[in-house]
Amino acid sequence: MDDLPYDITWSTFTSGPPQIEALNAGQIDFPVTGNTPPFVGGLTKTKVVSAYSNEAKGDAILIPQDSDISSVQDLKGKSVAVARGSSAHGHLVLQLERAGVNVSDVDINFLQPSDSKSAFESGQVDAWAVWDPYTAIAEVSGAVPLITAEGVSNGYGFGVASDAALADDPRAEAINDLLEGIERAYQWTNDTPEKWEKIFAQETGTPANPARPNGDRFPK
């Protein structure tokens, strides 16, 4: 995305739902989110313009190494941290329904990933539903996946653009450039994982190994 004939303003968000809120409010033109936010966030005057697929290996419900939880059924009466309206929230609900556990029987703490991480590591919650790269970073620190979304949730991601941006030729062209850049970037990530993990670690201040692609597990 270097040497472009236009400027890009990058905005950082903690999860998909705040992105959708900003999109609806006209504060951004284009986000990429997980599979749940575009459908529960009340999209208005927007269109899904791209889709990304993986096997959901990086979407997981995490527990501490010494936890007495051994199945999703064991989450009944326990506390779980998750970002409201995120793909992890959708995954958690699907797993509970599949296990025959009422959502109301679980103490769900709606926290963004950074707060969830702190609550999980300090023992304030019993489990944490989250996605990569948070999953991989937590595993490096000793967290254990109770269950992943494979075979339960589709793991899709979606790029969403506002109608106003799509109707404006310069912005629409910029979005198209970005979509092509994302495609090239994912391919480059898979082709050169050693270079990717170093860049990811440098940009995020995290260890390199959580960024290491494992099959289709790359940060999203």
C-alpha positions in Angstrom: 0.0 0.0 0.0 3.0 2.3 -0.5 3.2 5.2 -3.0 -0.6 5.5 -3.4 -2.2 8.5 -5.1 -4.4 9.0 -2.0 -4.2 9.0 1.8 -5.4 6.2 4.0 -6.5 6.8 7.6 -6.1 3.6 9.6 -8.3 3.1 12.7 -7.6 0.4 15.3 -10.5 -1.5 17.0 -10.6 -4.2 19.6 -13.3 -6.4 17.9 -15.8 -6.4 15.1 -18.9 -4.9 16.9 -17.2 -1.5 17.5 -16.1 -1.5 13.8 -19.7 -2.0 12.7 -20.9 0.8 15.0 -18.3 3.1 13.4 -19.3 2.0 9.9 -22.9 2.7 10.6 -22.0 6.1 12.0 -20.0 7.0 8.9 -16.7 7.2 10.8 -15.0 4.6 8.7 -15.6 3.3 5.1 -14.4 -0.3 5.4 -13.7 -2.9 8.1 -13.0 -6.6 8.0 -14.8 -8.5 10.8 -15.5 -12.0 11.9 -18.6 -14.0 11.0 -21.0 -12.6 13.6 -20.7 -8.8 13.8 -22.2 -8.0 10.4 -25.3 -9.9 11.2 -25.9 -8.8 14.8 -24.6 -5.3 14.5 -27.6 -3.8 12.7 -25.8 -2.9 9.4 -27.4 0.0 7.6 -26.6 1.3 4.2 -23.7 -1.1 3.8 -22.7 -4.1 1.7 -20.5 -7.1 2.3 -17.9 -6.8 -0.5 -15.4 -9.6 0.4 -15.3 -12.9 2.3 -12.5 -14.9 3.9 -12.6 -18.5 4.9 -10.7 -20.7 7.3 -11.5 -23.8 9.3 -12.0 -21.9 12.6 -9.0 -23.6 14.3 -8.1 -20.3 16.0 -11.5 -19.7 17.4 -11.6 -21.4 20.9 -12.9 -21.4 24.4 -9.8 -21.3 26.6 -9.4 -22.6 30.2 -6.4 -22.5 32.6 -4.1 -25.5 32.7 -5.3 -26.4 36.2 -9.0 -26.0 35.5 -11.6 -28.5 36.6 -13.6 -27.9 33.4 -13.3 -30.8 31.0 -16.3 -30.3 28.7 -18.6 -27.6 27.5 -21.3 -29.0 29.9 -18.9 -28.1 32.7 -19.3 -24.4 31.8 -22.7 -24.4 33.5 -22.4 -22.2 36.6 -19.0 -20.9 35.5 -17.9 -17.5 34.3 -16.8 -16.9 30.7 -15.3 -13.7 29.3 -16.1 -12.8 25.7 -16.6 -9.7 23.5 -20.3 -9.0 23.0 -21.5 -9.6 19.5 -18.2 -10.9 18.3 -17.5 -14.1 16.4 -16.3 -15.6 19.7 -19.7 -14.7 21.3 -21.4 -16.5 18.4 -19.1 -19.5 18.8 -19.8 -19.7 22.5 -23.6 -19.7 22.1 -23.3 -22.4 19.4 -21.2 -24.6 21.7 -23.5 -24.1 24.6 -26.6 -25.0 22.5 -24.8 -28.0 21.1 -24.0 -29.2 24.6 -27.5 -28.6 25.9 -26.5 -25.8 28.2 -28.7 -22.8 28.5 -26.9 -19.5 27.9 -28.6 -18.2 31.1 -26.9 -20.9 33.1 -23.5 -19.4 32.3 -22.1 -16.2 33.8 -21.1 -14.4 30.6 -18.8 -11.4 31.2 -18.9 -9.1 28.2 -15.3 -7.8 27.9 -13.1 -6.7 25.1 -10.1 -8.9 24.4 -7.5 -6.9 26.5 -9.8 -6.9 29.5 -10.8 -10.5 29.0 -7.1 -11.4 28.9 -6.5 -9.7 32.2 -9.6 -11.3 33.8 -8.7 -14.7 32.6 -5.0 -14.5 33.7 -6.0 -13.2 37.1 -8.6 -15.9 37.7 -11.6 -13.6 37.7 -13.2 -15.7 35.0 -13.2 -19.5 34.5 -12.9 -19.4 30.7 -12.3 -17.1 27.8 -13.9 -17.3 24.3 -11.7 -15.6 21.8 -10.1 -15.8 18.3 -6.6 -15.7 16.9 -4.1 -14.2 17.5 -5.4 -13.9 21.1 -5.9 -17.6 21.2 -2.3 -18.3 20.1 -0.8 -15.7 22.5 -2.8 -17.1 25.4 -1.7 -20.7 24.6 1.9 -19.6 24.7 1.2 -18.3 28.2 -0.2 -21.6 29.3 -3.9 -21.5 28.4 -5.6 -24.7 27.1 -8.3 -24.8 24.4 -11.4 -26.5 25.9 -12.8 -26.7 22.4 -12.4 -25.0 19.0 -14.9 -23.9 16.5 -14.0 -26.5 13.9 -17.1 -28.2 12.7 -19.4 -25.9 14.7 -18.8 -22.4 13.5 -17.7 -21.6 9.9 -14.9 -19.2 10.8 -15.7 -16.9 8.0 -14.7 -13.2 7.9 -16.3 -10.4 5.9 -15.2 -7.1 4.5 -18.0 -4.5 4.7 -18.2 -1.2 2.9 -20.6 1.7 3.3 -22.9 2.5 0.4 -21.6 6.1 0.5 -18.1 4.9 0.0 -19.1 2.6 -2.8 -21.0 5.4 -4.6 -17.9 7.6 -4.5 -15.6 6.6 -7.3 -12.3 7.5 -5.6 -13.2 5.8 -2.4 -14.6 2.8 -4.2 -11.3 2.5 -6.1 -9.4 2.7 -2.9 -11.5 -0.1 -1.3 -10.8 -2.2 -4.4 -7.1 -1.6 -4.1 -7.3 -2.5 -0.4 -9.1 -5.8 -1.1 -6.5 -6.8 -3.7 -3.8 -5.9 -1.2 -5.4 -8.0 1.5 -5.5 -11.0 -0.9 -1.8 -10.5 -1.7 -1.0 -10.2 1.9 -2.7 -13.4 3.0 -1.0 -15.3 0.2 2.4 -13.8 1.1 1.8 -14.7 4.7 1.2 -18.4 3.8 4.2 -18.4 1.4 6.7 -16.7 3.7 5.7 -17.5 7.3 9.1 -16.8 8.8 9.1 -13.2 7.5 5.5 -12.7 8.5 6.0 -13.8 12.1 8.9 -11.4 12.6 6.9 -8.4 11.3 3.8 -9.4 13.4 5.9 -9.6 16.5 7.6 -6.3 15.8 4.3 -4.5 15.1 2.3 -5.9 18.1 5.0 -6.4 20.7 4.1 -10.1 21.1 6.3 -13.2 20.8 6.9 -14.4 17.2 5.6 -17.9 17.7 1.9 -17.0 18.1 2.0 -15.4 14.6 3.4 -18.5 13.1 0.8 -19.9 10.6 -0.4 -23.4 11.7 -2.3 -24.7 8.7 -4.9 -21.9 8.1 -4.3 -20.3 11.5 -3.1 -16.8 10.8 -4.1 -13.6 12.7 -7.4 -12.1 11.5 
